[in-house]
Amino acid sequence: MSDFTLHDVDSAPEGSKALLEDSIREFGMLPNLHAVMAESPGVLEAYKALGDLFQKSSFDNDELTVVWQTINVEHGCHYCVPAHTAIASMMGVDRAISNALRDATPLPDARLEALRSFTLRVLRERGRVSPADLDAFYSAGYTRQHVLEVILGISQKVMSNYINHIADTPVDPPFEQFSWKA
């Protein structure tokens, strides 16, 4: 167990209080990840802003889920995989897509599989993808905009995945039914 505090609106630093209130309104609860991040108002604000921007990207709900869960599974995030399984369900993502992502098995759609493969290449190669990687991604119907948006998604998930590893963030009760281990 880590020594990170799970803040609430009362215990959080002043700069995090309104952000936590927004989280409660948005989720109907205070996600433990946000409670941990509240220790640093700038981190919580940046994470939420990146998440909002990524959700406004050109990706649809299935594609958002592919990027998020590909990163979560690759990083072995005990918190984000179940959380994003629940989120995917709320977003109407087909359970077959969620299961394939969680189990690292082929996706039921070639275009989504190309997105997962490209996301993994960017992660594993730390952005040093080859022209062949880009060509394969473009051949699946994606664009340079999508390349940049994958990086946006990675930026958001690096924050949450790394913080969850360090803080050993407890999985919230509503997400426990989707528990997952690497």
Buried (B, 14 or more C-beta within 10 A) or exposed (E): EEEBEBBEBEBBEEEBBEBBEEBBEEBEEBBBBBBBBBBBBEBBBBBBEBBEBBEEBEBEBBBBBBBBBBBBBBBBBBBBBBBBBBBBBEBEBBEEBBEBBBEEEEBEBEEBBBBBBBBBBBBEEEEEBEEEBBEBBBEBEBEEEBBEBBEBBBBBBBBBBEBBBEBEBBBBEBBEEBEBEE
